[in-house]
């Protein structure tokens, strides 16, 4: 696939995802749960197109699709705790900020960042995205996720988990993340590796 063709197809699929999210958003972000299977089917389409791409190019393109979709759905703040695994998401958030389409906030402590994001979401009455790396970095967001659920505030948590073959290898950032936050997220999606 030529790069231009790939980008065109990827953008077309991103628009399809955006339309699905837009339909789900009619009742707020809480309504997106029934659309998981449809969204995952679209994700599989995208993955089938790009299986031959390098992992870094794939991650950057996928990050662009995800963040562009969030911006189209009203996210204008990205709260970031930098980490190597989440670099593609961070770079895309910064690209959006450079284009004056979003604002990035950075903090070294994930727990503090979670509550900072919660404060922005409460004050703007708009969803806020939080970008962190994997493992215990994501676990530090748990108190803010609980409070967001209890107060009806929309936080969108983007964690850069490691592939399954690297889970439970003894490193703090390699713990199993699936269902880490129990029933507090309204919805949870684990994207497959490239």
Backbone as JSON Lines, residues from 0, in Angstrom:
{"i":0,"aa":"X","n":[0.86,-1.18,0.0],"ca":[0.0,0.0,0.0],"c":[0.9,1.24,0.0]}
{"i":1,"aa":"X","n":[0.6,2.14,-0.9],"ca":[1.33,3.4,-0.92],"c":[0.95,4.21,0.31]}
{"i":2,"aa":"X","n":[1.89,5.03,0.79],"ca":[1.63,5.79,2.01],"c":[0.41,6.69,1.87]}
{"i":3,"aa":"X","n":[0.27,7.37,0.72],"ca":[-0.88,8.27,0.53],"c":[-2.19,7.49,0.57]}
{"i":4,"aa":"X","n":[-2.21,6.3,-0.09],"ca":[-3.41,5.47,-0.05],"c":[-3.73,5.02,1.36]}
{"i":5,"aa":"X","n":[-2.67,4.63,2.07],"ca":[-2.86,4.19,3.45],"c":[-3.46,5.31,4.3]}
{"i":6,"aa":"X","n":[-2.88,6.5,4.2],"ca":[-3.37,7.64,4.98],"c":[-4.83,7.93,4.63]}
{"i":7,"aa":"X","n":[-5.15,7.88,3.35],"ca":[-6.53,8.13,2.92],"c":[-7.48,7.09,3.52]}
{"i":8,"aa":"X","n":[-7.1,5.79,3.46],"ca":[-7.95,4.75,4.03],"c":[-8.04,4.87,5.55]}
{"i":9,"aa":"X","n":[-6.93,5.18,6.18],"ca":[-6.93,5.33,7.62],"c":[-7.83,6.5,8.03]}
{"i":10,"aa":"X","n":[-7.75,7.61,7.3],"ca":[-8.6,8.76,7.61],"c":[-10.08,8.42,7.39]}
{"i":11,"aa":"X","n":[-10.37,7.64,6.34],"ca":[-11.75,7.22,6.1],"c":[-12.28,6.39,7.24]}
{"i":12,"aa":"X","n":[-11.44,5.47,7.73],"ca":[-11.85,4.64,8.86],"c":[-11.96,5.46,10.13]}
{"i":13,"aa":"X","n":[-11.07,6.44,10.29],"ca":[-11.16,7.32,11.45],"c":[-12.48,8.09,11.42]}
{"i":14,"aa":"X","n":[-12.88,8.53,10.23],"ca":[-14.16,9.23,10.11],"c":[-15.32,8.3,10.47]}
{"i":15,"aa":"X","n":[-15.23,7.02,10.06],"ca":[-16.26,6.06,10.45],"c":[-16.32,5.9,11.97]}
{"i":16,"aa":"X","n":[-15.13,5.78,12.61],"ca":[-15.09,5.7,14.07],"c":[-15.68,6.96,14.69]}
{"i":17,"aa":"X","n":[-15.36,8.1,14.09],"ca":[-15.88,9.37,14.61],"c":[-17.4,9.4,14.52]}
{"i":18,"aa":"X","n":[-17.96,8.91,13.41],"ca":[-19.41,8.88,13.28],"c":[-20.05,7.97,14.33]}
{"i":19,"aa":"X","n":[-19.41,6.82,14.57],"ca":[-19.92,5.92,15.62],"c":[-19.88,6.61,16.98]}
{"i":20,"aa":"X","n":[-18.74,7.26,17.26],"ca":[-18.61,7.95,18.54],"c":[-19.62,9.09,18.64]}
{"i":21,"aa":"X","n":[-19.86,9.76,17.52],"ca":[-20.81,10.88,17.51],"c":[-22.22,10.38,17.85]}
{"i":22,"aa":"X","n":[-22.59,9.23,17.26],"ca":[-23.9,8.65,17.58],"c":[-23.97,8.29,19.05]}
{"i":23,"aa":"X","n":[-22.89,7.7,19.55],"ca":[-22.87,7.31,20.97],"c":[-22.88,8.53,21.87]}
{"i":24,"aa":"X","n":[-22.31,9.61,21.4],"ca":[-22.18,10.82,22.21],"c":[-23.5,11.58,22.36]}
{"i":25,"aa":"X","n":[-24.49,11.2,21.58],"ca":[-25.78,11.9,21.67],"c":[-26.31,11.89,23.1]}
{"i":26,"aa":"X","n":[-26.04,10.81,23.84],"ca":[-26.47,10.72,25.22],"c":[-25.3,10.9,26.19]}
{"i":27,"aa":"X","n":[-24.2,11.42,25.72],"ca":[-23.02,11.59,26.56],"c":[-22.08,10.41,26.39]}
{"i":28,"aa":"X","n":[-20.87,10.54,26.91],"ca":[-19.87,9.5,26.76],"c":[-20.3,8.2,27.42]}
{"i":29,"aa":"X","n":[-21.2,8.25,28.37],"ca":[-21.67,7.03,29.03],"c":[-22.35,6.1,28.03]}
{"i":30,"aa":"X","n":[-22.84,6.64,26.94],"ca":[-23.59,5.83,25.98],"c":[-22.69,5.05,25.03]}
{"i":31,"aa":"X","n":[-21.41,5.2,25.1],"ca":[-20.52,4.57,24.13],"c":[-20.39,3.06,24.34]}
{"i":32,"aa":"X","n":[-20.7,2.56,25.52],"ca":[-20.53,1.14,25.82],"c":[-21.2,0.21,24.8]}
{"i":33,"aa":"X","n":[-22.45,0.45,24.37],"ca":[-23.07,-0.46,23.4],"c":[-22.37,-0.48,22.05]}
{"i":34,"aa":"X","n":[-21.54,0.48,21.76],"ca":[-20.9,0.58,20.46],"c":[-19.54,-0.12,20.44]}
{"i":35,"aa":"X","n":[-19.13,-0.74,21.55],"ca":[-17.82,-1.39,21.63],"c":[-17.58,-2.38,20.49]}
{"i":36,"aa":"X","n":[-18.54,-3.27,20.26],"ca":[-18.33,-4.31,19.24],"c":[-18.18,-3.69,17.86]}
{"i":37,"aa":"X","n":[-18.98,-2.69,17.57],"ca":[-18.89,-2.02,16.27],"c":[-17.56,-1.28,16.13]}
{"i":38,"aa":"X","n":[-17.15,-0.6,17.19],"ca":[-15.88,0.11,17.17],"c":[-14.73,-0.88,17.03]}
{"i":39,"aa":"X","n":[-14.78,-1.98,17.77],"ca":[-13.72,-2.98,17.68],"c":[-13.65,-3.6,16.29]}
{"i":40,"aa":"X","n":[-14.79,-3.74,15.63],"ca":[-14.79,-4.25,14.25],"c":[-14.07,-3.27,13.33]}
{"i":41,"aa":"X","n":[-14.31,-1.99,13.51],"ca":[-13.61,-0.98,12.71],"c":[-12.12,-0.98,13.02]}
{"i":42,"aa":"X","n":[-11.78,-1.18,14.29],"ca":[-10.37,-1.26,14.67],"c":[-9.71,-2.44,13.96]}
{"i":43,"aa":"X","n":[-10.4,-3.57,13.89],"ca":[-9.85,-4.73,13.19],"c":[-9.62,-4.43,11.72]}
{"i":44,"aa":"X","n":[-10.54,-3.68,11.08],"ca":[-10.35,-3.27,9.69],"c":[-9.06,-2.48,9.53]}
{"i":45,"aa":"X","n":[-8.87,-1.52,10.43],"ca":[-7.67,-0.69,10.37],"c":[-6.43,-1.55,10.57]}
{"i":46,"aa":"X","n":[-6.48,-2.43,11.53],"ca":[-5.31,-3.28,11.82],"c":[-4.96,-4.17,10.63]}
{"i":47,"aa":"X","n":[-5.97,-4.7,9.95],"ca":[-5.7,-5.54,8.79],"c":[-5.01,-4.77,7.68]}
{"i":48,"aa":"X","n":[-5.32,-3.5,7.55],"ca":[-4.66,-2.67,6.54],"c":[-3.19,-2.42,6.84]}
{"i":49,"aa":"X","n":[-2.85,-2.34,8.11],"ca":[-1.53,-1.83,8.46],"c":[-0.62,-2.83,9.16]}
{"i":50,"aa":"X","n":[-0.92,-4.09,9.05],"ca":[-0.11,-5.11,9.72],"c":[1.34,-5.09,9.26]}
{"i":51,"aa":"X","n":[1.6,-4.65,8.03],"ca":[2.96,-4.67,7.52],"c":[3.76,-3.42,7.88]}
{"i":52,"aa":"X","n":[3.16,-2.48,8.52],"ca":[3.87,-1.25,8.87],"c":[4.81,-1.5,10.04]}
{"i":53,"aa":"X","n":[5.81,-0.66,10.18],"ca":[6.68,-0.76,11.35],"c":[5.87,-0.4,12.59]}
{"i":54,"aa":"X","n":[6.27,-0.91,13.73],"ca":[5.53,-0.68,14.97],"c":[5.5,0.82,15.3]}
{"i":55,"aa":"X","n":[6.61,1.52,15.12],"ca":[6.63,2.94,15.48],"c":[5.71,3.76,14.58]}
{"i":56,"aa":"X","n":[5.68,3.45,13.27],"ca":[4.79,4.17,12.36],"c":[3.34,3.83,12.71]}
{"i":57,"aa":"X","n":[3.08,2.56,12.97],"ca":[1.74,2.15,13.35],"c":[1.28,2.89,14.6]}
{"i":58,"aa":"X","n":[2.11,2.88,15.64],"ca":[1.74,3.52,16.9],"c":[1.46,5.0,16.71]}
{"i":59,"aa":"X","n":[2.26,5.66,15.9],"ca":[2.05,7.09,15.67],"c":[0.75,7.33,14.9]}
{"i":60,"aa":"X","n":[0.5,6.53,13.85],"ca":[-0.75,6.69,13.09],"c":[-1.97,6.38,13.96]}
{"i":61,"aa":"X","n":[-1.89,5.32,14.73],"ca":[-3.0,4.92,15.6],"c":[-3.26,6.0,16.64]}
{"i":62,"aa":"X","n":[-2.2,6.57,17.19],"ca":[-2.34,7.65,18.17],"c":[-3.04,8.85,17.54]}
{"i":63,"aa":"X","n":[-2.7,9.13,16.3],"ca":[-3.34,10.24,15.61],"c":[-4.84,9.99,15.44]}
{"i":64,"aa":"X","n":[-5.21,8.78,15.05],"ca":[-6.63,8.44,14.89],"c":[-7.37,8.61,16.21]}
{"i":65,"aa":"X","n":[-6.8,8.07,17.28],"ca":[-7.45,8.12,18.59],"c":[-7.62,9.57,19.05]}
{"i":66,"aa":"X","n":[-6.55,10.35,19.01],"ca":[-6.61,11.71,19.53],"c":[-7.46,12.63,18.65]}
{"i":67,"aa":"X","n":[-7.38,12.44,17.33],"ca":[-8.25,13.22,16.43],"c":[-9.72,12.95,16.74]}
{"i":68,"aa":"X","n":[-10.05,11.69,16.97],"ca":[-11.44,11.33,17.3],"c":[-11.86,11.99,18.61]}
{"i":69,"aa":"X","n":[-10.98,11.96,19.61],"ca":[-11.31,12.6,20.89],"c":[-11.54,14.1,20.73]}
{"i":70,"aa":"X","n":[-10.69,14.75,19.96],"ca":[-10.85,16.2,19.74],"c":[-12.18,16.48,19.05]}
{"i":71,"aa":"X","n":[-12.52,15.66,18.07],"ca":[-13.8,15.85,17.36],"c":[-14.99,15.64,18.28]}
{"i":72,"aa":"X","n":[-14.78,14.91,19.37],"ca":[-15.85,14.66,20.32],"c":[-15.83,15.62,21.51]}
{"i":73,"aa":"X","n":[-15.03,16.67,21.41],"ca":[-15.08,17.71,22.43],"c":[-13.94,17.74,23.43]}
{"i":74,"aa":"X","n":[-12.96,16.84,23.3],"ca":[-11.81,16.89,24.2],"c":[-10.88,18.0,23.74]}
{"i":75,"aa":"X","n":[-10.57,18.9,24.64],"ca":[-9.63,19.98,24.28],"c":[-8.46,20.06,25.25]}
{"i":76,"aa":"X","n":[-8.45,19.21,26.26],"ca":[-7.34,19.17,27.23],"c":[-6.79,17.76,27.31]}
{"i":77,"aa":"X","n":[-5.46,17.66,27.18],"ca":[-4.75,16.4,27.35],"c":[-3.8,16.57,28.52]}
{"i":78,"aa":"X","n":[-3.98,15.77,29.55],"ca":[-3.1,15.8,30.72],"c":[-2.14,14.62,30.6]}
{"i":79,"aa":"X","n":[-0.84,14.92,30.62],"ca":[0.17,13.93,30.26],"c":[1.18,13.74,31.38]}
{"i":80,"aa":"X","n":[1.43,12.48,31.73],"ca":[2.57,12.11,32.58],"c":[3.52,11.36,31.64]}
{"i":81,"aa":"X","n":[4.57,12.0,31.19],"ca":[5.42,11.43,30.14],"c":[6.01,10.07,30.52]}
{"i":82,"aa":"X","n":[6.09,9.22,29.53],"ca":[6.71,7.91,29.67],"c":[7.07,7.39,28.3]}
{"i":83,"aa":"X","n":[8.02,6.5,28.21],"ca":[8.5,6.07,26.89],"c":[7.41,5.34,26.09]}
{"i":84,"aa":"X","n":[6.62,4.51,26.73],"ca":[5.59,3.75,26.0],"c":[4.47,4.65,25.48]}
{"i":85,"aa":"X","n":[4.24,5.76,26.14],"ca":[3.16,6.66,25.72],"c":[3.65,7.79,24.81]}
{"i":86,"aa":"X","n":[4.9,7.72,24.36],"ca":[5.46,8.78,23.52],"c":[4.62,9.06,22.27]}
{"i":87,"aa":"X","n":[4.15,8.05,21.52],"ca":[3.34,8.37,20.33],"c":[2.08,9.17,20.67]}
{"i":88,"aa":"X","n":[1.42,8.83,21.77],"ca":[0.24,9.59,22.2],"c":[0.62,11.02,22.57]}
{"i":89,"aa":"X","n":[1.72,11.16,23.29],"ca":[2.19,12.49,23.71],"c":[2.54,13.34,22.5]}
{"i":90,"aa":"X","n":[3.25,12.76,21.53],"ca":[3.64,13.52,20.33],"c":[2.41,13.99,19.56]}
{"i":91,"aa":"X","n":[1.39,13.15,19.48],"ca":[0.17,13.57,18.78],"c":[-0.58,14.65,19.56]}
{"i":92,"aa":"X","n":[-0.59,14.55,20.88],"ca":[-1.23,15.6,21.69],"c":[-0.51,16.93,21.49]}
{"i":93,"aa":"X","n":[0.81,16.89,21.46],"ca":[1.59,18.11,21.24],"c":[1.34,18.66,19.84]}
{"i":94,"aa":"X","n":[1.2,17.77,18.85],"ca":[0.88,18.22,17.49],"c":[-0.45,18.96,17.48]}
{"i":95,"aa":"X","n":[-1.43,18.44,18.19],"ca":[-2.73,19.12,18.28],"c":[-2.61,20.46,18.99]}
{"i":96,"aa":"X","n":[-1.78,20.52,20.01],"ca":[-1.56,21.79,20.71],"c":[-0.88,22.8,19.78]}
{"i":97,"aa":"X","n":[0.1,22.34,19.02],"ca":[0.8,23.24,18.09],"c":[-0.12,23.76,17.0]}
{"i":98,"aa":"X","n":[-1.16,23.02,16.69],"ca":[-2.15,23.44,15.71],"c":[-3.29,24.23,16.37]}
{"i":99,"aa":"X","n":[-3.13,24.56,17.65],"ca":[-4.13,25.31,18.43],"c":[-5.48,24.6,18.5]}
{"i":100,"aa":"X","n":[-5.44,23.27,18.52],"ca":[-6.67,22.49,18.6],"c":[-6.87,21.86,19.97]}
{"i":101,"aa":"X","n":[-5.86,21.94,20.81],"ca":[-5.94,21.35,22.15],"c":[-4.89,22.01,23.04]}
{"i":102,"aa":"X","n":[-5.02,21.76,24.34],"ca":[-4.05,22.25,25.31],"c":[-3.48,21.05,26.05]}
{"i":103,"aa":"X","n":[-2.14,21.02,26.16],"ca":[-1.47,19.92,26.87],"c":[-1.01,20.41,28.24]}
{"i":104,"aa":"X","n":[-1.18,19.56,29.23],"ca":[-0.69,19.82,30.58],"c":[0.18,18.63,30.97]}
{"i":105,"aa":"X","n":[1.34,18.89,31.52],"ca":[2.26,17.82,31.87],"c":[2.57,17.84,33.36]}
{"i":106,"aa":"X","n":[2.67,16.65,33.93],"ca":[3.02,16.53,35.34],"c":[3.76,15.22,35.54]}
{"i":107,"aa":"X","n":[4.72,15.19,36.42],"ca":[5.54,14.0,36.63],"c":[4.87,12.95,37.51]}
{"i":108,"aa":"X","n":[3.82,13.32,38.23],"ca":[3.17,12.4,39.17],"c":[1.77,12.06,38.67]}
{"i":109,"aa":"X","n":[1.55,10.78,38.39],"ca":[0.27,10.37,37.81],"c":[-0.91,10.61,38.74]}
{"i":110,"aa":"X","n":[-0.74,10.39,40.04],"ca":[-1.86,10.6,40.97],"c":[-2.29,12.06,40.97]}
{"i":111,"aa":"X","n":[-1.32,12.95,41.07],"ca":[-1.61,14.39,41.01],"c":[-2.21,14.78,39.67]}
{"i":112,"aa":"X","n":[-1.69,14.19,38.6],"ca":[-2.2,14.49,37.26],"c":[-3.66,14.08,37.12]}
{"i":113,"aa":"X","n":[-4.02,12.93,37.69],"ca":[-5.41,12.47,37.62],"c":[-6.37,13.46,38.25]}
{"i":114,"aa":"X","n":[-5.99,13.99,39.41],"ca":[-6.86,14.97,40.08],"c":[-6.83,16.33,39.39]}
{"i":115,"aa":"X","n":[-5.69,16.66,38.79],"ca":[-5.62,17.9,37.99],"c":[-6.59,17.8,36.82]}
{"i":116,"aa":"X","n":[-6.57,16.65,36.12],"ca":[-7.49,16.43,34.99],"c":[-8.94,16.47,35.45]}
{"i":117,"aa":"X","n":[-9.2,15.88,36.6],"ca":[-10.56,15.89,37.16],"c":[-11.02,17.32,37.41]}
{"i":118,"aa":"X","n":[-10.14,18.15,37.94],"ca":[-10.47,19.56,38.16],"c":[-10.77,20.3,36.87]}
{"i":119,"aa":"X","n":[-9.97,20.04,35.83],"ca":[-10.24,20.68,34.53],"c":[-11.59,20.22,33.99]}
{"i":120,"aa":"X","n":[-11.86,18.92,34.07],"ca":[-13.13,18.38,33.57],"c":[-14.32,18.99,34.32]}
{"i":121,"aa":"X","n":[-14.17,19.15,35.64],"ca":[-15.26,19.75,36.42],"c":[-15.46,21.22,36.05]}
{"i":122,"aa":"X","n":[-14.36,21.95,35.92],"ca":[-14.48,23.39,35.66],"c":[-14.94,23.7,34.24]}
{"i":123,"aa":"X","n":[-14.54,22.87,33.27],"ca":[-14.93,23.12,31.88],"c":[-16.22,22.4,31.5]}
{"i":124,"aa":"X","n":[-16.63,21.45,32.33],"ca":[-17.78,20.59,32.04],"c":[-17.63,19.92,30.68]}
{"i":125,"aa":"X","n":[-16.4,19.5,30.4],"ca":[-16.09,18.8,29.15],"c":[-15.15,17.63,29.48]}
{"i":126,"aa":"X","n":[-15.17,16.59,28.66],"ca":[-14.28,15.46,28.91],"c":[-12.81,15.86,28.77]}
{"i":127,"aa":"X","n":[-11.97,15.26,29.59],"ca":[-10.52,15.5,29.56],"c":[-9.83,14.15,29.39]}
{"i":128,"aa":"X","n":[-8.81,14.13,28.53],"ca":[-8.04,12.9,28.3],"c":[-6.77,12.93,29.14]}
{"i":129,"aa":"X","n":[-6.43,11.78,29.71],"ca":[-5.22,11.62,30.5],"c":[-4.35,10.58,29.8]}
{"i":130,"aa":"X","n":[-3.09,10.92,29.57],"ca":[-2.16,10.02,28.88],"c":[-1.05,9.63,29.85]}
{"i":131,"aa":"X","n":[-0.9,8.33,30.07],"ca":[0.17,7.81,30.92],"c":[0.76,6.56,30.28]}
{"i":132,"aa":"X","n":[1.89,6.14,30.81],"ca":[2.51,4.91,30.37],"c":[1.81,3.73,31.04]}
{"i":133,"aa":"X","n":[2.46,2.6,31.16],"ca":[1.79,1.38,31.61],"c":[2.0,1.08,33.09]}
{"i":134,"aa":"X","n":[1.33,0.03,33.54],"ca":[1.56,-0.54,34.87],"c":[1.16,0.34,36.03]}
{"i":135,"aa":"X","n":[2.08,0.47,36.99],"ca":[1.77,1.22,38.2],"c":[1.55,2.7,37.93]}
{"i":136,"aa":"X","n":[2.07,3.18,36.8],"ca":[1.78,4.57,36.42],"c":[0.27,4.74,36.22]}
{"i":137,"aa":"X","n":[-0.33,3.78,35.53],"ca":[-1.78,3.82,35.32],"c":[-2.52,3.6,36.64]}
{"i":138,"aa":"X","n":[-2.01,2.71,37.48],"ca":[-2.67,2.41,38.76],"c":[-2.8,3.65,39.64]}
{"i":139,"aa":"X","n":[-1.87,4.57,39.52],"ca":[-1.92,5.8,40.32],"c":[-3.11,6.7,39.97]}
{"i":140,"aa":"X","n":[-3.76,6.43,38.86],"ca":[-4.94,7.21,38.46],"c":[-6.22,6.72,39.13]}
{"i":141,"aa":"X","n":[-6.16,5.58,39.78],"ca":[-7.37,4.94,40.32],"c":[-8.21,5.87,41.21]}
{"i":142,"aa":"X","n":[-7.62,6.59,42.17],"ca":[-8.47,7.47,43.0],"c":[-9.23,8.52,42.19]}
{"i":143,"aa":"X","n":[-8.59,9.09,41.18],"ca":[-9.27,10.09,40.35],"c":[-10.37,9.44,39.5]}
{"i":144,"aa":"X","n":[-10.13,8.23,39.04],"ca":[-11.14,7.5,38.25],"c":[-12.37,7.22,39.12]}
{"i":145,"aa":"X","n":[-12.15,6.81,40.34],"ca":[-13.27,6.55,41.25],"c":[-14.07,7.84,41.47]}
{"i":146,"aa":"X","n":[-13.37,8.93,41.75],"ca":[-14.08,10.2,41.97],"c":[-14.81,10.66,40.72]}
{"i":147,"aa":"X","n":[-14.2,10.46,39.55],"ca":[-14.87,10.85,38.3],"c":[-16.17,10.07,38.13]}
{"i":148,"aa":"X","n":[-16.14,8.8,38.4],"ca":[-17.34,7.97,38.27],"c":[-18.41,8.41,39.27]}
{"i":149,"aa":"X","n":[-18.0,8.65,40.52],"ca":[-18.95,9.01,41.57],"c":[-19.58,10.38,41.32]}
{"i":150,"aa":"X","n":[-18.87,11.26,40.63],"ca":[-19.38,12.62,40.39],"c":[-19.9,12.83,38.98]}
{"i":151,"aa":"X","n":[-19.84,11.78,38.14],"ca":[-20.35,11.89,36.77],"c":[-19.49,12.74,35.85]}
{"i":152,"aa":"X","n":[-18.22,12.83,36.15],"ca":[-17.3,13.62,35.33],"c":[-16.61,12.69,34.34]}
{"i":153,"aa":"X","n":[-16.46,13.15,33.1],"ca":[-15.87,12.32,32.06],"c":[-14.36,12.49,31.96]}
{"i":154,"aa":"X","n":[-13.63,11.48,32.42],"ca":[-12.19,11.39,32.19],"c":[-11.98,10.25,31.2]}
{"i":155,"aa":"X","n":[-11.12,10.47,30.24],"ca":[-10.77,9.44,29.27],"c":[-9.32,9.08,29.54]}
{"i":156,"aa":"X","n":[-9.08,7.87,29.97],"ca":[-7.75,7.44,30.37],"c":[-7.12,6.65,29.24]}
{"i":157,"aa":"X","n":[-5.98,7.12,28.76],"ca":[-5.24,6.43,27.7],"c":[-3.93,5.93,28.3]}
{"i":158,"aa":"X","n":[-3.82,4.62,28.44],"ca":[-2.59,4.04,28.98],"c":[-1.89,3.27,27.88]}
{"i":159,"aa":"X","n":[-0.58,3.32,27.88],"ca":[0.22,2.63,26.86],"c":[0.73,1.32,27.43]}
{"i":160,"aa":"X","n":[-0.14,0.34,27.45],"ca":[0.21,-0.96,28.04],"c":[1.24,-1.67,27.16]}
{"i":161,"aa":"X","n":[1.95,-2.58,27.79],"ca":[2.91,-3.42,27.06],"c":[2.16,-4.57,26.39]}
{"i":162,"aa":"X","n":[2.77,-5.18,25.36],"ca":[2.11,-6.34,24.75],"c":[2.03,-7.5,25.74]}
{"i":163,"aa":"X","n":[1.06,-8.38,25.57],"ca":[0.83,-9.47,26.55],"c":[2.08,-10.31,26.86]}
{"i":164,"aa":"X","n":[2.93,-10.53,25.88],"ca":[4.11,-11.36,26.15],"c":[5.09,-10.69,27.11]}
{"i":165,"aa":"X","n":[4.93,-9.39,27.37],"ca":[5.8,-8.7,28.32],"c":[5.14,-8.44,29.67]}
{"i":166,"aa":"X","n":[3.9,-8.9,29.85],"ca":[3.22,-8.74,31.13],"c":[3.87,-9.66,32.16]}
{"i":167,"aa":"X","n":[3.83,-9.23,33.41],"ca":[4.26,-10.03,34.55],"c":[5.71,-10.55,34.42]}
{"i":168,"aa":"X","n":[6.58,-9.67,33.93],"ca":[7.99,-10.07,33.79],"c":[8.82,-9.54,34.96]}
{"i":169,"aa":"X","n":[8.17,-9.01,35.98],"ca":[8.88,-8.56,37.17],"c":[9.1,-7.06,37.25]}
{"i":170,"aa":"X","n":[8.77,-6.33,36.21],"ca":[8.94,-4.87,36.21],"c":[7.64,-4.2,36.64]}
{"i":171,"aa":"X","n":[7.77,-3.06,37.33],"ca":[6.58,-2.33,37.8],"c":[5.65,-1.91,36.68]}
{"i":172,"aa":"X","n":[6.21,-1.63,35.52],"ca":[5.39,-1.17,34.41],"c":[4.86,-2.31,33.55]}
{"i":173,"aa":"X","n":[5.03,-3.55,34.03],"ca":[4.61,-4.71,33.24],"c":[3.54,-5.54,33.94]}
{"i":174,"aa":"X","n":[2.76,-4.91,34.8],"ca":[1.69,-5.64,35.48],"c":[0.49,-5.81,34.54]}
{"i":175,"aa":"X","n":[-0.39,-6.71,34.86],"ca":[-1.61,-6.89,34.07],"c":[-2.51,-5.69,34.3]}
{"i":176,"aa":"X","n":[-2.91,-5.02,33.23],"ca":[-3.74,-3.81,33.36],"c":[-5.22,-4.07,33.13]}
{"i":177,"aa":"X","n":[-5.57,-5.12,32.41],"ca":[-6.97,-5.36,32.09],"c":[-7.77,-5.47,33.39]}
{"i":178,"aa":"X","n":[-8.86,-4.73,33.44],"ca":[-9.76,-4.68,34.6],"c":[-9.1,-4.12,35.86]}
{"i":179,"aa":"X","n":[-8.02,-3.38,35.69],"ca":[-7.31,-2.77,36.81],"c":[-8.21,-1.86,37.63]}
{"i":180,"aa":"X","n":[-9.14,-1.19,36.96],"ca":[-9.97,-0.21,37.64],"c":[-11.35,-0.76,38.01]}
{"i":181,"aa":"X","n":[-11.5,-2.08,37.97],"ca":[-12.73,-2.76,38.37],"c":[-13.92,-2.23,37.59]}
{"i":182,"aa":"X","n":[-15.0,-1.88,38.29],"ca":[-16.22,-1.42,37.62],"c":[-16.33,0.1,37.54]}
{"i":183,"aa":"X","n":[-15.29,0.82,37.91],"ca":[-15.4,2.28,37.91],"c":[-15.38,2.92,36.53]}
{"i":184,"aa":"X","n":[-14.64,2.42,35.56],"ca":[-14.78,3.01,34.22],"c":[-16.15,2.67,33.65]}
{"i":185,"aa":"X","n":[-16.72,3.61,32.92],"ca":[-17.99,3.36,32.26],"c":[-17.77,2.37,31.12]}
{"i":186,"aa":"X","n":[-16.62,2.48,30.47],"ca":[-16.27,1.57,29.38],"c":[-14.76,1.39,29.39]}
{"i":187,"aa":"X","n":[-14.33,0.24,28.89],"ca":[-12.89,-0.05,28.82],"c":[-12.62,-0.81,27.53]}
{"i":188,"aa":"X","n":[-11.63,-0.38,26.78],"ca":[-11.27,-1.02,25.52],"c":[-9.78,-1.31,25.54]}
{"i":189,"aa":"X","n":[-9.41,-2.55,25.28],"ca":[-8.02,-2.93,25.14],"c":[-7.74,-3.15,23.66]}
{"i":190,"aa":"X","n":[-6.97,-2.26,23.06],"ca":[-6.67,-2.38,21.64],"c":[-5.63,-3.48,21.42]}
{"i":191,"aa":"X","n":[-5.77,-4.24,20.36],"ca":[-4.79,-5.29,20.1],"c":[-3.46,-4.69,19.64]}
{"i":192,"aa":"X","n":[-2.38,-5.46,19.84],"ca":[-1.08,-4.98,19.39],"c":[-1.01,-5.08,17.87]}
{"i":193,"aa":"X","n":[-0.11,-4.29,17.26],"ca":[-0.03,-4.34,15.79],"c":[0.43,-5.7,15.29]}
